[in-house]
Amino acid sequence: MTPGSTAHEITAWLLPTAGLDDAMIAAWRPLLDAGEQARADRFVFDRHRRTFVAAHALLRLRLAEACGVAPAALRFEPGAHGKPTAWIGGTPAPLSFNLSHTEGLVGLAVTPVAGCALGFDVEALDRRVTLDVADRYFRPEEVAWLHGLPAAAQAEGFLRLWTLKEAFIKATGDGLACDLASFWFEPLLPRVHFTPALPERAEAWWFGQRLAGGFVAAVGLRAAGSPVSVHWRELDPTGRAAFR
Ligand SMILES: CC(C)(COP(=O)(O)OP(=O)(O)OC[C@H]1O[C@@H](n2cnc3c(N)ncnc32)[C@H](O)[C@@H]1OP(=O)(O)O)[C@@H](O)C(=O)NCCC(=O)NCCS
């Protein structure tokens, strides 16, 4: 199967982290390889370390299950701007994924085809927000939409846009090397538009968004016009279901 040749199925896992106990984190930590454990050790705040361990344990468990291998058989290689891909020995794992974490939630999107441009982003809806970032970096169409919202709806509107824009720059893997004003969203559809500065076709892209449980998530895929469906899987907040 090649990207764009058939319907795409994405599974999006959402793991709340506020209820994870020390035993769960301790059980997950050995799933991480030496490099991941060293990264975990570098966090200053314990809550950031716990989120990182939960994210990378969830990543290894879900990808290993999908590939039918042990979690330790997976190796992650960063691309030019840091986007990781999964490998089993010298072969790309037969899937594409993207990970996201924020205060209180870990998110992981997976589709069972290697080499897809898949991006995922999660943010907490109670995150402190001002429109300054949008005013400075977003497209005028997005800025006008945001400022046209009632004041009470602007923070949610901003986070809708933010997660969609992150899902795009994470799907391509360019991250913040991509000019945030070279594309824009109609967030409620959601639909992307590109300026001539970006050699992309809007028709090739599919985006989905979900607001639930105090979080907003956005997923994006260069699906080349093929149908896309997303299965949202909210894991129980103790994290025990993620272990199965
Ligand atoms: C790195 C970046 C791609 C995403 O960062 P982020 O939103 O802070 O982080 P998220 O939790 O959503 O995603 C991090 C994960 O994405 C993956 N990732 C790293 N670089 C990536 C890249 N270039 N493209 C896609 N995924 C990437 C990794 O798995 C990473 O997890 P890890 O650090 O535990 O290994 C980049 O866009 C960035 O630095 N953003 C900062 C936030 C910002 O200013 N956004 C503008 C809003 S429109």
The ligand as an SDF file (V2000), in Angstrom:
LIG
                    3D

 48 50  0  0  0  0  0  0  0  0999 V2000
    8.8810   20.4820   17.8850 C   0  0  0  0  0  0  0  0  0  0  0  0
    7.6020   21.0290   17.2900 C   0  0  0  0  0  0  0  0  0  0  0  0
    7.4330   20.3250   15.9830 C   0  0  0  0  0  0  0  0  0  0  0  0
    6.3840   20.7080   18.1790 C   0  0  0  0  0  0  0  0  0  0  0  0
    6.6190   21.0990   19.4660 O   0  0  0  0  0  0  0  0  0  0  0  0
    5.5340   21.1420   20.6180 P   0  0  0  0  0  0  0  0  0  0  0  0
    4.2010   21.5890   20.1180 O   0  0  0  0  0  0  0  0  0  0  0  0
    6.1610   21.9220   21.7070 O   0  0  0  0  0  0  0  0  0  0  0  0
    5.4760   19.6340   21.0940 O   0  0  0  0  0  0  0  0  0  0  0  0
    4.4560   18.4300   20.9710 P   0  0  0  0  0  0  0  0  0  0  0  0
    4.3180   17.8850   22.3230 O   0  0  0  0  0  0  0  0  0  0  0  0
    3.2050   18.6950   20.2090 O   0  0  0  0  0  0  0  0  0  0  0  0
    5.2940   17.4000   20.0620 O   0  0  0  0  0  0  0  0  0  0  0  0
    6.5230   16.9150   20.4880 C   0  0  0  0  0  0  0  0  0  0  0  0
    6.7900   15.6080   19.7860 C   0  0  0  0  0  0  0  0  0  0  0  0
    6.6990   15.7700   18.3640 O   0  0  0  0  0  0  0  0  0  0  0  0
    7.7220   14.9800   17.7320 C   0  0  0  0  0  0  0  0  0  0  0  0
    8.5420   15.9060   16.9550 N   0  0  0  0  0  0  0  0  0  0  0  0
    9.7500   16.4830   17.2450 C   0  0  0  0  0  0  0  0  0  0  0  0
   10.1380   17.2760   16.2080 N   0  0  0  0  0  0  0  0  0  0  0  0
    9.1490   17.1800   15.2780 C   0  0  0  0  0  0  0  0  0  0  0  0
    8.9890   17.7500   13.9810 C   0  0  0  0  0  0  0  0  0  0  0  0
    9.8840   18.5620   13.4200 N   0  0  0  0  0  0  0  0  0  0  0  0
    7.8650   17.4510   13.2900 N   0  0  0  0  0  0  0  0  0  0  0  0
    6.9390   16.6020   13.8120 C   0  0  0  0  0  0  0  0  0  0  0  0
    7.0530   16.0320   15.0260 N   0  0  0  0  0  0  0  0  0  0  0  0
    8.1410   16.3200   15.7420 C   0  0  0  0  0  0  0  0  0  0  0  0
    8.4880   14.2520   18.8280 C   0  0  0  0  0  0  0  0  0  0  0  0
    7.9320   12.9510   18.9440 O   0  0  0  0  0  0  0  0  0  0  0  0
    8.1850   15.0850   20.0550 C   0  0  0  0  0  0  0  0  0  0  0  0
    8.1430   14.3120   21.2200 O   0  0  0  0  0  0  0  0  0  0  0  0
    9.4210   14.1840   22.1880 P   0  0  0  0  0  0  0  0  0  0  0  0
    9.9780   15.5630   22.3550 O   0  0  0  0  0  0  0  0  0  0  0  0
    8.8600   13.6320   23.4560 O   0  0  0  0  0  0  0  0  0  0  0  0
   10.3530   13.2480   21.5070 O   0  0  0  0  0  0  0  0  0  0  0  0
    7.7370   22.4940   16.9240 C   0  0  0  0  0  0  0  0  0  0  0  0
    6.6350   22.8400   16.1290 O   0  0  0  0  0  0  0  0  0  0  0  0
    7.8660   23.4540   18.0540 C   0  0  0  0  0  0  0  0  0  0  0  0
    8.9130   23.6300   18.6060 O   0  0  0  0  0  0  0  0  0  0  0  0
    6.7970   24.1190   18.4450 N   0  0  0  0  0  0  0  0  0  0  0  0
    6.7920   25.0740   19.5620 C   0  0  0  0  0  0  0  0  0  0  0  0
    5.4450   25.6370   19.8050 C   0  0  0  0  0  0  0  0  0  0  0  0
    5.0720   26.7880   18.9070 C   0  0  0  0  0  0  0  0  0  0  0  0
    5.6060   27.8800   18.9650 O   0  0  0  0  0  0  0  0  0  0  0  0
    4.0590   26.5610   18.0190 N   0  0  0  0  0  0  0  0  0  0  0  0
    3.5170   27.4850   17.0960 C   0  0  0  0  0  0  0  0  0  0  0  0
    2.0190   27.3320   17.1300 C   0  0  0  0  0  0  0  0  0  0  0  0
    1.2060   27.6310   15.6670 S   0  0  0  0  0  0  0  0  0  0  0  0
  1  2  1  0
  2  3  1  0
  2  4  1  0
  2 36  1  0
  4  5  1  0
  5  6  1  0
  6  7  2  0
  6  8  1  0
  6  9  1  0
  9 10  1  0
 10 11  2  0
 10 12  1  0
 10 13  1  0
 13 14  1  0
 14 15  1  0
 15 16  1  0
 15 30  1  0
 16 17  1  0
 17 18  1  0
 17 28  1  0
 18 19  1  0
 18 27  1  0
 19 20  2  0
 20 21  1  0
 21 22  1  0
 21 27  2  0
 22 23  1  0
 22 24  2  0
 24 25  1  0
 25 26  2  0
 26 27  1  0
 28 29  1  0
 28 30  1  0
 30 31  1  0
 31 32  1  0
 32 33  2  0
 32 34  1  0
 32 35  1  0
 36 37  1  0
 36 38  1  0
 38 39  2  0
 38 40  1  0
 40 41  1  0
 41 42  1  0
 42 43  1  0
 43 44  2  0
 43 45  1  0
 45 46  1  0
 46 47  1  0
 47 48  1  0
M  END
$$$$
